[in-house]
């Protein structure tokens, strides 16, 4: 198992968290996605490490942006 935390810009509510969670959950191997709107942190647990680019693309699809 691998776990990584990302900072996401622009999330302000539960709907934002749900959108990000749904998009990131669609990535292959993702087991769990925890979103903390207040801190802007998204923690992804997956079978194998994911690339930052893959997670960033999923977050962008949800309408937000990963901050490097």
N, CA, C and O atoms as a Tripos MOL2 file, in Angstrom:
@<TRIPOS>MOLECULE
protein
  272   271    68     0     0
PROTEIN
NO_CHARGES

@<TRIPOS>ATOM
      1 N           0.8350   -1.1750    0.0000 N.3       1 UNK1
      2 CA          0.0000    0.0000    0.0000 C.3       1 UNK1
      3 C           0.8860    1.2460    0.0000 C.2       1 UNK1
      4 O           1.9760    1.2670    0.5710 O.2       1 UNK1
      5 N           0.3780    2.2680   -0.6550 N.am      2 UNK2
      6 CA          1.0840    3.5450   -0.7100 C.3       2 UNK2
      7 C           0.1190    4.6460   -0.2900 C.2       2 UNK2
      8 O          -1.0850    4.5610   -0.5360 O.2       2 UNK2
      9 N           0.6590    5.6720    0.3430 N.am      3 UNK3
     10 CA         -0.1670    6.8080    0.7540 C.3       3 UNK3
     11 C           0.5710    8.0940    0.4130 C.2       3 UNK3
     12 O           1.7740    8.2140    0.6430 O.2       3 UNK3
     13 N          -0.1620    9.0510   -0.1360 N.am      4 UNK4
     14 CA          0.4340   10.3460   -0.4640 C.3       4 UNK4
     15 C          -0.5890   11.4320   -0.1830 C.2       4 UNK4
     16 O          -1.7930   11.2240   -0.3370 O.2       4 UNK4
     17 N          -0.0970   12.5970    0.2320 N.am      5 UNK5
     18 CA         -0.9700   13.7300    0.5340 C.3       5 UNK5
     19 C          -0.6420   14.8750   -0.4080 C.2       5 UNK5
     20 O           0.5220   15.1760   -0.6690 O.2       5 UNK5
     21 N          -1.6950   15.5050   -0.9120 N.am      6 UNK6
     22 CA         -1.5740   16.6080   -1.8610 C.3       6 UNK6
     23 C          -2.3310   17.8080   -1.3110 C.2       6 UNK6
     24 O          -3.2990   17.6510   -0.5670 O.2       6 UNK6
     25 N          -1.8880   19.0100   -1.6800 N.am      7 UNK7
     26 CA         -2.6080   20.2220   -1.3320 C.3       7 UNK7
     27 C          -3.3790   20.6670   -2.5660 C.2       7 UNK7
     28 O          -2.8120   20.8240   -3.6470 O.2       7 UNK7
     29 N          -4.6850   20.8670   -2.3880 N.am      8 UNK8
     30 CA         -5.5670   21.2240   -3.4920 C.3       8 UNK8
     31 C          -6.1310   22.6150   -3.2450 C.2       8 UNK8
     32 O          -6.6380   22.9240   -2.1670 O.2       8 UNK8
     33 N          -6.0270   23.4420   -4.2780 N.am      9 UNK9
     34 CA         -6.4860   24.8280   -4.2020 C.3       9 UNK9
     35 C          -7.9300   24.9370   -4.7020 C.2       9 UNK9
     36 O          -8.2980   24.3270   -5.7050 O.2       9 UNK9
     37 N          -8.7430   25.7290   -3.9800 N.am     10 UNK10
     38 CA        -10.0730   26.0770   -4.4590 C.3      10 UNK10
     39 C         -11.2380   25.3490   -3.8250 C.2      10 UNK10
     40 O         -12.3890   25.6960   -4.0920 O.2      10 UNK10
     41 N         -10.9800   24.3470   -2.9940 N.am     11 UNK11
     42 CA        -12.0930   23.6320   -2.3620 C.3      11 UNK11
     43 C         -12.6550   24.4750   -1.2140 C.2      11 UNK11
     44 O         -11.9070   24.9960   -0.3870 O.2      11 UNK11
     45 N         -13.9830   24.5990   -1.1800 N.am     12 UNK12
     46 CA        -14.6000   25.4230   -0.1420 C.3      12 UNK12
     47 C         -15.7610   24.7560    0.5860 C.2      12 UNK12
     48 O         -16.2520   25.2920    1.5790 O.2      12 UNK12
     49 N         -16.2130   23.5800    0.1010 N.am     13 UNK13
     50 CA        -17.4070   22.9790    0.6970 C.3      13 UNK13
     51 C         -17.4170   21.4600    0.5210 C.2      13 UNK13
     52 O         -16.5180   20.8800   -0.0880 O.2      13 UNK13
     53 N         -18.4480   20.8420    1.0660 N.am     14 UNK14
     54 CA        -18.5950   19.3980    0.9550 C.3      14 UNK14
     55 C         -18.7490   18.9250   -0.4780 C.2      14 UNK14
     56 O         -18.2720   17.8470   -0.8340 O.2      14 UNK14
     57 N         -19.4100   19.7200   -1.2980 N.am     15 UNK15
     58 CA        -19.5760   19.3560   -2.7110 C.3      15 UNK15
     59 C         -18.2130   19.3220   -3.3970 C.2      15 UNK15
     60 O         -17.9490   18.4420   -4.2170 O.2      15 UNK15
     61 N         -17.3580   20.2700   -3.0650 N.am     16 UNK16
     62 CA        -16.0000   20.2920   -3.6200 C.3      16 UNK16
     63 C         -15.2710   18.9980   -3.2470 C.2      16 UNK16
     64 O         -14.6420   18.3610   -4.0920 O.2      16 UNK16
     65 N         -15.3650   18.6260   -1.9790 N.am     17 UNK17
     66 CA        -14.6950   17.4180   -1.4920 C.3      17 UNK17
     67 C         -15.2170   16.1840   -2.2250 C.2      17 UNK17
     68 O         -14.4370   15.3130   -2.6100 O.2      17 UNK17
     69 N         -16.5190   16.1110   -2.4150 N.am     18 UNK18
     70 CA        -17.1140   14.9710   -3.1100 C.3      18 UNK18
     71 C         -16.6260   14.8900   -4.5490 C.2      18 UNK18
     72 O         -16.3150   13.8040   -5.0380 O.2      18 UNK18
     73 N         -16.5580   16.0240   -5.2280 N.am     19 UNK19
     74 CA        -16.0960   16.0500   -6.6210 C.3      19 UNK19
     75 C         -14.6650   15.5380   -6.7310 C.2      19 UNK19
     76 O         -14.3560   14.7170   -7.5950 O.2      19 UNK19
     77 N         -13.8000   16.0250   -5.8560 N.am     20 UNK20
     78 CA        -12.3960   15.6000   -5.8730 C.3      20 UNK20
     79 C         -12.3060   14.1090   -5.5330 C.2      20 UNK20
     80 O         -11.6000   13.3580   -6.2060 O.2      20 UNK20
     81 N         -13.0150   13.6880   -4.4980 N.am     21 UNK21
     82 CA        -12.9900   12.2870   -4.0830 C.3      21 UNK21
     83 C         -13.4270   11.3650   -5.2200 C.2      21 UNK21
     84 O         -12.7910   10.3410   -5.4690 O.2      21 UNK21
     85 N         -14.5020   11.7220   -5.9060 N.am     22 UNK22
     86 CA        -15.0070   10.8820   -6.9960 C.3      22 UNK22
     87 C         -14.0090   10.7630   -8.1440 C.2      22 UNK22
     88 O         -13.7810    9.6650   -8.6530 O.2      22 UNK22
     89 N         -13.4130   11.8800   -8.5560 N.am     23 UNK23
     90 CA        -12.4650   11.8450   -9.6790 C.3      23 UNK23
     91 C         -11.1990   11.0710   -9.3300 C.2      23 UNK23
     92 O         -10.7390   10.2480  -10.1210 O.2      23 UNK23
     93 N         -10.6350   11.3260   -8.1570 N.am     24 UNK24
     94 CA         -9.3920   10.6520   -7.7730 C.3      24 UNK24
     95 C          -9.6550    9.1570   -7.5430 C.2      24 UNK24
     96 O          -8.7920    8.3270   -7.8320 O.2      24 UNK24
     97 N         -10.8250    8.8150   -7.0340 N.am     25 UNK25
     98 CA        -11.1720    7.4080   -6.7850 C.3      25 UNK25
     99 C         -11.2040    6.5800   -8.0630 C.2      25 UNK25
    100 O         -11.0620    5.3580   -8.0100 O.2      25 UNK25
    101 N         -11.3860    7.2210   -9.1950 N.am     26 UNK26
    102 CA        -11.4320    6.5120  -10.4770 C.3      26 UNK26
    103 C         -10.0560    6.0780  -10.9800 C.2      26 UNK26
    104 O          -9.9670    5.2790  -11.9120 O.2      26 UNK26
    105 N          -8.9910    6.5900  -10.3820 N.am     27 UNK27
    106 CA         -7.6420    6.1870  -10.7980 C.3      27 UNK27
    107 C          -7.4060    4.7260  -10.4180 C.2      27 UNK27
    108 O          -7.8430    4.2700   -9.3620 O.2      27 UNK27
    109 N          -6.7200    4.0120  -11.2820 N.am     28 UNK28
    110 CA         -6.4500    2.5910  -11.0470 C.3      28 UNK28
    111 C          -5.6790    2.3740   -9.7520 C.2      28 UNK28
    112 O          -4.6680    3.0310   -9.5000 O.2      28 UNK28
    113 N          -6.1640    1.4540   -8.9420 N.am     29 UNK29
    114 CA         -5.4630    1.0740   -7.7190 C.3      29 UNK29
    115 C          -5.8050    1.8840   -6.4950 C.2      29 UNK29
    116 O          -5.3300    1.5680   -5.4030 O.2      29 UNK29
    117 N          -6.6190    2.9260   -6.6380 N.am     30 UNK30
    118 CA         -6.9560    3.7740   -5.4860 C.3      30 UNK30
    119 C          -7.9030    3.0140   -4.5590 C.2      30 UNK30
    120 O          -8.9220    2.4770   -4.9950 O.2      30 UNK30
    121 N          -7.5490    2.9780   -3.2800 N.am     31 UNK31
    122 CA         -8.3450    2.2950   -2.2660 C.3      31 UNK31
    123 C          -9.1840    3.2780   -1.4510 C.2      31 UNK31
    124 O         -10.3210    2.9830   -1.0820 O.2      31 UNK31
    125 N          -8.6030    4.4570   -1.1730 N.am     32 UNK32
    126 CA         -9.2950    5.4170   -0.3180 C.3      32 UNK32
    127 C          -8.8170    6.8230   -0.6420 C.2      32 UNK32
    128 O          -7.6470    7.0380   -0.9570 O.2      32 UNK32
    129 N          -9.7420    7.7830   -0.5590 N.am     33 UNK33
    130 CA         -9.4130    9.1890   -0.7560 C.3      33 UNK33
    131 C         -10.0380    9.9660    0.3950 C.2      33 UNK33
    132 O         -11.2590    9.9850    0.5470 O.2      33 UNK33
    133 N          -9.2010   10.6040    1.2010 N.am     34 UNK34
    134 CA         -9.6730   11.4290    2.3130 C.3      34 UNK34
    135 C          -9.4410   12.8890    1.9600 C.2      34 UNK34
    136 O          -8.3330   13.2840    1.5960 O.2      34 UNK34
    137 N         -10.4990   13.6900    2.0720 N.am     35 UNK35
    138 CA        -10.4170   15.1050    1.7120 C.3      35 UNK35
    139 C         -10.7220   15.9530    2.9370 C.2      35 UNK35
    140 O         -11.7470   15.7590    3.5890 O.2      35 UNK35
    141 N          -9.8370   16.8950    3.2520 N.am     36 UNK36
    142 CA        -10.0510   17.8600    4.3240 C.3      36 UNK36
    143 C         -10.1610   19.2390    3.6750 C.2      36 UNK36
    144 O          -9.1570   19.8370    3.2870 O.2      36 UNK36
    145 N         -11.3790   19.7280    3.5660 N.am     37 UNK37
    146 CA        -11.6250   20.9960    2.8760 C.3      37 UNK37
    147 C         -10.9150   22.1550    3.5740 C.2      37 UNK37
    148 O         -10.3330   23.0110    2.9080 O.2      37 UNK37
    149 N         -10.9570   22.1910    4.9010 N.am     38 UNK38
    150 CA        -10.3670   23.3090    5.6450 C.3      38 UNK38
    151 C          -8.8750   23.4830    5.3680 C.2      38 UNK38
    152 O          -8.3990   24.6040    5.1860 O.2      38 UNK38
    153 N          -8.1420   22.3730    5.3360 N.am     39 UNK39
    154 CA         -6.6960   22.4590    5.1070 C.3      39 UNK39
    155 C          -6.3410   22.3800    3.6250 C.2      39 UNK39
    156 O          -5.2300   22.7240    3.2220 O.2      39 UNK39
    157 N          -7.3090   21.9160    2.8130 N.am     40 UNK40
    158 CA         -7.0380   21.7260    1.3910 C.3      40 UNK40
    159 C          -6.2390   20.4780    1.1120 C.2      40 UNK40
    160 O          -5.6920   20.3280    0.0190 O.2      40 UNK40
    161 N          -6.1580   19.5790    2.0720 N.am     41 UNK41
    162 CA         -5.3560   18.3660    1.9200 C.3      41 UNK41
    163 C          -6.1990   17.1940    1.4130 C.2      41 UNK41
    164 O          -7.3270   16.9680    1.8530 O.2      41 UNK41
    165 N          -5.6100   16.4670    0.4800 N.am     42 UNK42
    166 CA         -6.2280   15.2590   -0.0620 C.3      42 UNK42
    167 C          -5.2160   14.1260    0.1300 C.2      42 UNK42
    168 O          -4.1020   14.1860   -0.3920 O.2      42 UNK42
    169 N          -5.6050   13.1030    0.8750 N.am     43 UNK43
    170 CA         -4.7320   11.9580    1.1220 C.3      43 UNK43
    171 C          -5.2750   10.7730    0.3450 C.2      43 UNK43
    172 O          -6.4440   10.4100    0.4690 O.2      43 UNK43
    173 N          -4.4020   10.1760   -0.4620 N.am     44 UNK44
    174 CA         -4.7880    9.0710   -1.3330 C.3      44 UNK44
    175 C          -4.0380    7.8180   -0.9040 C.2      44 UNK44
    176 O          -2.8120    7.8150   -0.7950 O.2      44 UNK44
    177 N          -4.7970    6.7530   -0.6610 N.am     45 UNK45
    178 CA         -4.2250    5.4500   -0.3590 C.3      45 UNK45
    179 C          -4.4700    4.5600   -1.5730 C.2      45 UNK45
    180 O          -5.5960    4.4380   -2.0550 O.2      45 UNK45
    181 N          -3.3900    3.9370   -2.0600 N.am     46 UNK46
    182 CA         -3.4930    3.1310   -3.2830 C.3      46 UNK46
    183 C          -2.6380    1.8680   -3.1710 C.2      46 UNK46
    184 O          -1.7670    1.7510   -2.3090 O.2      46 UNK46
    185 N          -2.9190    0.9340   -4.0720 N.am     47 UNK47
    186 CA         -2.1640   -0.3190   -4.0900 C.3      47 UNK47
    187 C          -0.6800   -0.0850   -4.3450 C.2      47 UNK47
    188 O           0.1740   -0.7000   -3.7070 O.2      47 UNK47
    189 N          -0.3830    0.8100   -5.2850 N.am     48 UNK48
    190 CA          0.9910    1.1670   -5.6330 C.3      48 UNK48
    191 C           1.0730    2.6910   -5.7050 C.2      48 UNK48
    192 O           0.0430    3.3510   -5.8440 O.2      48 UNK48
    193 N           2.2670    3.2600   -5.6130 N.am     49 UNK49
    194 CA          2.3770    4.7170   -5.6950 C.3      49 UNK49
    195 C           1.8140    5.2650   -7.0080 C.2      49 UNK49
    196 O           2.0200    4.6910   -8.0770 O.2      49 UNK49
    197 N           1.1020    6.3850   -6.9000 N.am     50 UNK50
    198 CA          0.5620    7.0720   -8.0770 C.3      50 UNK50
    199 C           1.4770    8.2120   -8.4540 C.2      50 UNK50
    200 O           2.1860    8.7480   -7.6030 O.2      50 UNK50
    201 N           1.4730    8.5880   -9.7100 N.am     51 UNK51
    202 CA          2.2570    9.7550  -10.1020 C.3      51 UNK51
    203 C           1.4830   11.0120   -9.7090 C.2      51 UNK51
    204 O           0.2530   11.0270   -9.7100 O.2      51 UNK51
    205 N           2.2150   12.0410   -9.3820 N.am     52 UNK52
    206 CA          1.5870   13.3180   -9.0540 C.3      52 UNK52
    207 C           0.7990   13.8180  -10.2460 C.2      52 UNK52
    208 O          -0.2690   14.4060  -10.0800 O.2      52 UNK52
    209 N           1.3140   13.5920  -11.4540 N.am     53 UNK53
    210 CA          0.6130   14.0320  -12.6660 C.3      53 UNK53
    211 C          -0.7580   13.3820  -12.7900 C.2      53 UNK53
    212 O          -1.7190   14.0430  -13.1830 O.2      53 UNK53
    213 N          -0.8640   12.1090  -12.4650 N.am     54 UNK54
    214 CA         -2.1400   11.4010  -12.5620 C.3      54 UNK54
    215 C          -3.1460   11.9670  -11.5680 C.2      54 UNK54
    216 O          -4.3060   12.1940  -11.9120 O.2      54 UNK54
    217 N          -2.7010   12.1950  -10.3380 N.am     55 UNK55
    218 CA         -3.5920   12.7570   -9.3220 C.3      55 UNK55
    219 C          -3.9680   14.1820   -9.6910 C.2      55 UNK55
    220 O          -5.1300   14.5660   -9.5590 O.2      55 UNK55
    221 N          -3.0040   14.9740  -10.1520 N.am     56 UNK56
    222 CA         -3.2740   16.3580  -10.5490 C.3      56 UNK56
    223 C          -4.2880   16.4110  -11.6880 C.2      56 UNK56
    224 O          -5.1530   17.2860  -11.7060 O.2      56 UNK56
    225 N          -4.1900   15.4910  -12.6290 N.am     57 UNK57
    226 CA         -5.1370   15.4620  -13.7510 C.3      57 UNK57
    227 C          -6.5480   15.1570  -13.2560 C.2      57 UNK57
    228 O          -7.5140   15.7520  -13.7340 O.2      57 UNK57
    229 N          -6.6720   14.2400  -12.3080 N.am     58 UNK58
    230 CA         -7.9870   13.9030  -11.7520 C.3      58 UNK58
    231 C          -8.5610   15.0880  -10.9820 C.2      58 UNK58
    232 O          -9.7540   15.3770  -11.0810 O.2      58 UNK58
    233 N          -7.7240   15.7660  -10.2270 N.am     59 UNK59
    234 CA         -8.1680   16.9450   -9.4680 C.3      59 UNK59
    235 C          -8.5910   18.0540  -10.4300 C.2      59 UNK59
    236 O          -9.5860   18.7380  -10.1890 O.2      59 UNK59
    237 N          -7.8460   18.2320  -11.5090 N.am     60 UNK60
    238 CA         -8.1980   19.2350  -12.5210 C.3      60 UNK60
    239 C          -9.5380   18.9020  -13.1580 C.2      60 UNK60
    240 O         -10.3470   19.7940  -13.4140 O.2      60 UNK60
    241 N          -9.7700   17.6260  -13.4120 N.am     61 UNK61
    242 CA        -11.0430   17.1760  -13.9810 C.3      61 UNK61
    243 C         -12.2130   17.5470  -13.0560 C.2      61 UNK61
    244 O         -13.3200   17.8140  -13.5240 O.2      61 UNK61
    245 N         -11.9590   17.5620  -11.7520 N.am     62 UNK62
    246 CA        -12.9850   17.9280  -10.7760 C.3      62 UNK62
    247 C         -13.1670   19.4400  -10.6910 C.2      62 UNK62
    248 O         -14.1260   19.9250  -10.0920 O.2      62 UNK62
    249 N         -12.2310   20.1860  -11.3010 N.am     63 UNK63
    250 CA        -12.3480   21.6430  -11.3130 C.3      63 UNK63
    251 C         -11.4470   22.3640  -10.3370 C.2      63 UNK63
    252 O         -11.6700   23.5380  -10.0380 O.2      63 UNK63
    253 N         -10.4340   21.6830   -9.8340 N.am     64 UNK64
    254 CA         -9.5270   22.2730   -8.8520 C.3      64 UNK64
    255 C          -8.0880   22.0750   -9.3010 C.2      64 UNK64
    256 O          -7.8340   21.5710  -10.3950 O.2      64 UNK64
    257 N          -7.1360   22.4790   -8.4430 N.am     65 UNK65
    258 CA         -5.7320   22.4210   -8.8520 C.3      65 UNK65
    259 C          -4.8550   21.9450   -7.7120 C.2      65 UNK65
    260 O          -4.9840   22.4120   -6.5800 O.2      65 UNK65
    261 N          -3.9540   21.0070   -8.0170 N.am     66 UNK66
    262 CA         -2.9550   20.5680   -7.0370 C.3      66 UNK66
    263 C          -1.8550   21.6160   -6.9900 C.2      66 UNK66
    264 O          -1.3310   22.0350   -8.0220 O.2      66 UNK66
    265 N          -1.5150   22.0300   -5.7800 N.am     67 UNK67
    266 CA         -0.4300   23.0010   -5.5950 C.3      67 UNK67
    267 C           0.8480   22.2170   -5.3270 C.2      67 UNK67
    268 O           0.8930   21.3920   -4.4150 O.2      67 UNK67
    269 N           1.8910   22.4740   -6.1220 N.am     68 UNK68
    270 CA          3.1530   21.7320   -5.9150 C.3      68 UNK68
    271 C           3.8040   22.0330   -4.5850 C.2      68 UNK68
    272 O           4.8630   21.4860   -4.2770 O.2      68 UNK68
@<TRIPOS>BOND
     1     1     2 1
     2     2     3 1
     3     3     4 2
     4     3     5 am
     5     5     6 1
     6     6     7 1
     7     7     8 2
     8     7     9 am
     9     9    10 1
    10    10    11 1
    11    11    12 2
    12    11    13 am
    13    13    14 1
    14    14    15 1
    15    15    16 2
    16    15    17 am
    17    17    18 1
    18    18    19 1
    19    19    20 2
    20    19    21 am
    21    21    22 1
    22    22    23 1
    23    23    24 2
    24    23    25 am
    25    25    26 1
    26    26    27 1
    27    27    28 2
    28    27    29 am
    29    29    30 1
    30    30    31 1
    31    31    32 2
    32    31    33 am
    33    33    34 1
    34    34    35 1
    35    35    36 2
    36    35    37 am
    37    37    38 1
    38    38    39 1
    39    39    40 2
    40    39    41 am
    41    41    42 1
    42    42    43 1
    43    43    44 2
    44    43    45 am
    45    45    46 1
    46    46    47 1
    47    47    48 2
    48    47    49 am
    49    49    50 1
    50    50    51 1
    51    51    52 2
    52    51    53 am
    53    53    54 1
    54    54    55 1
    55    55    56 2
    56    55    57 am
    57    57    58 1
    58    58    59 1
    59    59    60 2
    60    59    61 am
    61    61    62 1
    62    62    63 1
    63    63    64 2
    64    63    65 am
    65    65    66 1
    66    66    67 1
    67    67    68 2
    68    67    69 am
    69    69    70 1
    70    70    71 1
    71    71    72 2
    72    71    73 am
    73    73    74 1
    74    74    75 1
    75    75    76 2
    76    75    77 am
    77    77    78 1
    78    78    79 1
    79    79    80 2
    80    79    81 am
    81    81    82 1
    82    82    83 1
    83    83    84 2
    84    83    85 am
    85    85    86 1
    86    86    87 1
    87    87    88 2
    88    87    89 am
    89    89    90 1
    90    90    91 1
    91    91    92 2
    92    91    93 am
    93    93    94 1
    94    94    95 1
    95    95    96 2
    96    95    97 am
    97    97    98 1
    98    98    99 1
    99    99   100 2
   100    99   101 am
   101   101   102 1
   102   102   103 1
   103   103   104 2
   104   103   105 am
   105   105   106 1
   106   106   107 1
   107   107   108 2
   108   107   109 am
   109   109   110 1
   110   110   111 1
   111   111   112 2
   112   111   113 am
   113   113   114 1
   114   114   115 1
   115   115   116 2
   116   115   117 am
   117   117   118 1
   118   118   119 1
   119   119   120 2
   120   119   121 am
   121   121   122 1
   122   122   123 1
   123   123   124 2
   124   123   125 am
   125   125   126 1
   126   126   127 1
   127   127   128 2
   128   127   129 am
   129   129   130 1
   130   130   131 1
   131   131   132 2
   132   131   133 am
   133   133   134 1
   134   134   135 1
   135   135   136 2
   136   135   137 am
   137   137   138 1
   138   138   139 1
   139   139   140 2
   140   139   141 am
   141   141   142 1
   142   142   143 1
   143   143   144 2
   144   143   145 am
   145   145   146 1
   146   146   147 1
   147   147   148 2
   148   147   149 am
   149   149   150 1
   150   150   151 1
   151   151   152 2
   152   151   153 am
   153   153   154 1
   154   154   155 1
   155   155   156 2
   156   155   157 am
   157   157   158 1
   158   158   159 1
   159   159   160 2
   160   159   161 am
   161   161   162 1
   162   162   163 1
   163   163   164 2
   164   163   165 am
   165   165   166 1
   166   166   167 1
   167   167   168 2
   168   167   169 am
   169   169   170 1
   170   170   171 1
   171   171   172 2
   172   171   173 am
   173   173   174 1
   174   174   175 1
   175   175   176 2
   176   175   177 am
   177   177   178 1
   178   178   179 1
   179   179   180 2
   180   179   181 am
   181   181   182 1
   182   182   183 1
   183   183   184 2
   184   183   185 am
   185   185   186 1
   186   186   187 1
   187   187   188 2
   188   187   189 am
   189   189   190 1
   190   190   191 1
   191   191   192 2
   192   191   193 am
   193   193   194 1
   194   194   195 1
   195   195   196 2
   196   195   197 am
   197   197   198 1
   198   198   199 1
   199   199   200 2
   200   199   201 am
   201   201   202 1
   202   202   203 1
   203   203   204 2
   204   203   205 am
   205   205   206 1
   206   206   207 1
   207   207   208 2
   208   207   209 am
   209   209   210 1
   210   210   211 1
   211   211   212 2
   212   211   213 am
   213   213   214 1
   214   214   215 1
   215   215   216 2
   216   215   217 am
   217   217   218 1
   218   218   219 1
   219   219   220 2
   220   219   221 am
   221   221   222 1
   222   222   223 1
   223   223   224 2
   224   223   225 am
   225   225   226 1
   226   226   227 1
   227   227   228 2
   228   227   229 am
   229   229   230 1
   230   230   231 1
   231   231   232 2
   232   231   233 am
   233   233   234 1
   234   234   235 1
   235   235   236 2
   236   235   237 am
   237   237   238 1
   238   238   239 1
   239   239   240 2
   240   239   241 am
   241   241   242 1
   242   242   243 1
   243   243   244 2
   244   243   245 am
   245   245   246 1
   246   246   247 1
   247   247   248 2
   248   247   249 am
   249   249   250 1
   250   250   251 1
   251   251   252 2
   252   251   253 am
   253   253   254 1
   254   254   255 1
   255   255   256 2
   256   255   257 am
   257   257   258 1
   258   258   259 1
   259   259   260 2
   260   259   261 am
   261   261   262 1
   262   262   263 1
   263   263   264 2
   264   263   265 am
   265   265   266 1
   266   266   267 1
   267   267   268 2
   268   267   269 am
   269   269   270 1
   270   270   271 1
   271   271   272 2
@<TRIPOS>SUBSTRUCTURE
     1 UNK1         2 RESIDUE 1 A UNK
     2 UNK2         6 RESIDUE 1 A UNK
     3 UNK3        10 RESIDUE 1 A UNK
     4 UNK4        14 RESIDUE 1 A UNK
     5 UNK5        18 RESIDUE 1 A UNK
     6 UNK6        22 RESIDUE 1 A UNK
     7 UNK7        26 RESIDUE 1 A UNK
     8 UNK8        30 RESIDUE 1 A UNK
     9 UNK9        34 RESIDUE 1 A UNK
    10 UNK10       38 RESIDUE 1 A UNK
    11 UNK11       42 RESIDUE 1 A UNK
    12 UNK12       46 RESIDUE 1 A UNK
    13 UNK13       50 RESIDUE 1 A UNK
    14 UNK14       54 RESIDUE 1 A UNK
    15 UNK15       58 RESIDUE 1 A UNK
    16 UNK16       62 RESIDUE 1 A UNK
    17 UNK17       66 RESIDUE 1 A UNK
    18 UNK18       70 RESIDUE 1 A UNK
    19 UNK19       74 RESIDUE 1 A UNK
    20 UNK20       78 RESIDUE 1 A UNK
    21 UNK21       82 RESIDUE 1 A UNK
    22 UNK22       86 RESIDUE 1 A UNK
    23 UNK23       90 RESIDUE 1 A UNK
    24 UNK24       94 RESIDUE 1 A UNK
    25 UNK25       98 RESIDUE 1 A UNK
    26 UNK26      102 RESIDUE 1 A UNK
    27 UNK27      106 RESIDUE 1 A UNK
    28 UNK28      110 RESIDUE 1 A UNK
    29 UNK29      114 RESIDUE 1 A UNK
    30 UNK30      118 RESIDUE 1 A UNK
    31 UNK31      122 RESIDUE 1 A UNK
    32 UNK32      126 RESIDUE 1 A UNK
    33 UNK33      130 RESIDUE 1 A UNK
    34 UNK34      134 RESIDUE 1 A UNK
    35 UNK35      138 RESIDUE 1 A UNK
    36 UNK36      142 RESIDUE 1 A UNK
    37 UNK37      146 RESIDUE 1 A UNK
    38 UNK38      150 RESIDUE 1 A UNK
    39 UNK39      154 RESIDUE 1 A UNK
    40 UNK40      158 RESIDUE 1 A UNK
    41 UNK41      162 RESIDUE 1 A UNK
    42 UNK42      166 RESIDUE 1 A UNK
    43 UNK43      170 RESIDUE 1 A UNK
    44 UNK44      174 RESIDUE 1 A UNK
    45 UNK45      178 RESIDUE 1 A UNK
    46 UNK46      182 RESIDUE 1 A UNK
    47 UNK47      186 RESIDUE 1 A UNK
    48 UNK48      190 RESIDUE 1 A UNK
    49 UNK49      194 RESIDUE 1 A UNK
    50 UNK50      198 RESIDUE 1 A UNK
    51 UNK51      202 RESIDUE 1 A UNK
    52 UNK52      206 RESIDUE 1 A UNK
    53 UNK53      210 RESIDUE 1 A UNK
    54 UNK54      214 RESIDUE 1 A UNK
    55 UNK55      218 RESIDUE 1 A UNK
    56 UNK56      222 RESIDUE 1 A UNK
    57 UNK57      226 RESIDUE 1 A UNK
    58 UNK58      230 RESIDUE 1 A UNK
    59 UNK59      234 RESIDUE 1 A UNK
    60 UNK60      238 RESIDUE 1 A UNK
    61 UNK61      242 RESIDUE 1 A UNK
    62 UNK62      246 RESIDUE 1 A UNK
    63 UNK63      250 RESIDUE 1 A UNK
    64 UNK64      254 RESIDUE 1 A UNK
    65 UNK65      258 RESIDUE 1 A UNK
    66 UNK66      262 RESIDUE 1 A UNK
    67 UNK67      266 RESIDUE 1 A UNK
    68 UNK68      270 RESIDUE 1 A UNK
